[in-house]
């Protein structure tokens, strides 16, 4: 079941009941990766919004206020670092997780001087779910970010 959110056709909003009741925005320019992450998260009862466009993700962050954003690092239009910087300007408490097969934690720290969790491709459903749950717990004073 897909929910009509009024966003362009690049965006899907899959509504689930139960789970942690977290709204996750997933941004990746690769439709297959986007589809896999959406499937993994909906199985775990997360509310998932997906988009292929980082520019559109900026609009969704404002209109839908997700609890967490999972963003690929290497994308056209705008890379994941630039997306993070733009979103954090308006929403400094927004939880963010980078997803990449080409970047390591050191690169992120060097590039942005921040500690944002990174999940490396390829990944498993368990890895994606664990990093989201860990990131959610950090808001309550839990674990530190890292590479998963």
C-alpha positions in Angstrom: 0.0 0.0 0.0 1.4 3.4 -1.0 0.2 6.6 0.5 -0.5 9.7 -1.6 1.7 12.4 -0.3 1.4 14.9 -3.1 5.1 14.5 -4.0 6.3 13.9 -7.6 6.4 10.4 -9.0 10.0 9.9 -7.9 8.9 9.7 -4.3 7.1 6.9 -2.6 5.7 7.0 0.9 5.1 3.6 2.4 3.0 3.8 5.6 3.3 1.2 8.2 1.8 0.8 11.6 3.7 -0.5 14.6 7.4 -0.8 15.1 9.4 2.2 16.5 7.0 4.6 14.7 9.9 6.3 13.0 9.7 8.1 9.7 12.7 7.4 7.6 13.6 9.4 4.4 15.8 7.4 2.1 17.7 9.2 -0.7 19.6 7.3 -3.4 20.0 7.9 -7.1 20.0 4.1 -7.7 16.5 2.8 -7.9 17.4 -0.8 -7.1 19.2 0.3 -3.9 16.3 2.5 -3.0 13.9 -0.3 -3.5 15.9 -2.8 -1.4 16.3 -0.3 1.5 12.5 0.5 1.3 11.7 -3.2 1.5 14.1 -3.9 4.4 12.6 -1.0 6.4 9.0 -1.7 5.7 9.4 -5.3 6.8 10.7 -3.9 10.1 7.6 -1.6 10.3 9.3 1.7 9.7 7.4 4.5 7.9 9.5 5.0 4.8 9.7 7.9 2.3 12.0 7.4 -0.7 13.3 9.7 -3.4 15.9 9.4 -6.2 16.6 13.2 -5.9 18.6 14.9 -3.2 17.0 18.2 -4.3 13.6 16.7 -3.7 14.8 15.3 -0.4 15.4 18.9 0.8 11.7 19.7 0.2 10.6 16.4 1.8 12.7 17.2 4.9 10.8 20.4 5.3 7.3 19.1 4.5 7.4 15.7 6.2 10.0 16.2 9.0 11.4 12.6 9.0 13.0 11.3 12.2 16.1 10.1 10.2 17.5 10.5 6.7 19.5 7.7 5.0 21.4 9.3 2.1 23.8 7.9 -0.4 27.1 9.9 -0.5 27.7 9.9 -4.2 24.8 11.3 -6.2 24.3 13.7 -9.1 22.7 17.1 -8.5 24.0 17.2 -4.9 26.1 14.7 -3.0 25.2 13.4 0.4 27.6 15.8 2.2 25.9 18.8 0.6 22.5 17.4 1.4 23.5 17.0 5.0 24.9 20.5 5.3 21.7 22.0 3.8 19.3 20.1 6.0 21.3 20.7 9.2 21.2 24.4 8.7 17.5 24.4 9.3 17.2 21.2 11.4 20.3 20.8 13.5 18.9 17.9 15.4 18.0 15.9 12.3 19.4 12.3 12.5 21.4 11.4 9.4 23.1 8.2 8.2 25.3 8.0 5.1 25.2 5.0 2.8 28.1 4.4 0.5 30.2 1.8 -1.2 33.0 4.3 -2.0 33.5 6.3 1.2 34.9 5.4 4.6 34.3 7.0 8.0 37.6 8.8 7.9 36.6 10.5 4.7 33.4 11.8 6.3 35.1 13.1 9.4 37.8 14.8 7.2 35.3 16.2 4.7 32.7 17.5 7.2 34.4 17.4 10.6 31.4 15.5 12.0 30.5 12.1 13.3 27.7 10.8 11.1 27.1 7.0 11.0 28.0 5.3 7.8 26.7 2.0 6.4 28.8 0.5 3.7 27.3 -1.2 0.6 26.7 -4.0 0.3 24.7 -4.3 3.5 22.1 -6.6 5.1 18.7 -5.9 6.5 20.0 -6.4 10.0 22.8 -3.9 9.5 20.4 -1.2 8.2 17.9 -1.8 11.0 20.6 -1.8 13.7 22.1 1.5 12.6 18.7 3.2 12.5 17.9 1.9 16.0 21.3 2.8 17.3 21.0 6.3 15.8 17.6 6.7 17.4 19.0 5.6 20.8 21.8 8.2 20.4 19.1 10.9 20.7 18.4 9.4 24.1 22.1 9.5 25.2 23.0 6.0 23.9 25.8 4.7 21.6 28.2 6.7 19.5 28.1 6.8 15.7 30.3 4.6 13.6 30.7 2.4 10.5 28.3 -0.6 10.2 
